[in-house]
Amino acid sequence: MDIKIKCPYCGSNKYMMRYSTTTAMYFPPIYQNGVNINPDRNITTNVCECQNCGDTFSYQECMGEIINE
């Protein structure tokens, strides 16, 4: 497994998730042949605290992909 999230200050990958916020758009599920063709596209911002240096950093995800570190 490739670890993608690292502290931008010290490079450590040991962090604690402090809190997350998510945009509040409604994406009603629309199914075609059993597949949701209108997935949730809300952006979640995760705020973390590095357990090595103590600095706080954040990253964003959308549809399971990291979009901003």
Residue, then its C-alpha position, 0 to 999 in steps of 0.5 A: m500500500d502506497i502511503k500518500i498522506k505525509c506532513p508537509y513540514c517534516g515528511s512523517n506519515k504518522y498523524m492524527m485526524r483532528y476533524s473533517t468538513t464536507t461541502a453540502m451539495y446533494f447528489p441524488p443517486i441515479y442508477q443505470n444498469g445497477v451502477n450509480i452514474n451520479p456519485d457524491r462529488n462533495i469535497t472533504t477537507n481533513v485537518c490533521e496533526c502530525q505526531n512527529c513535529g506537532d504541526t497541523f496540516s490539511y488535505q482534500e478528497c473527492m470521490g475517494e481521491i486526494i485532490n489537494e495536499 
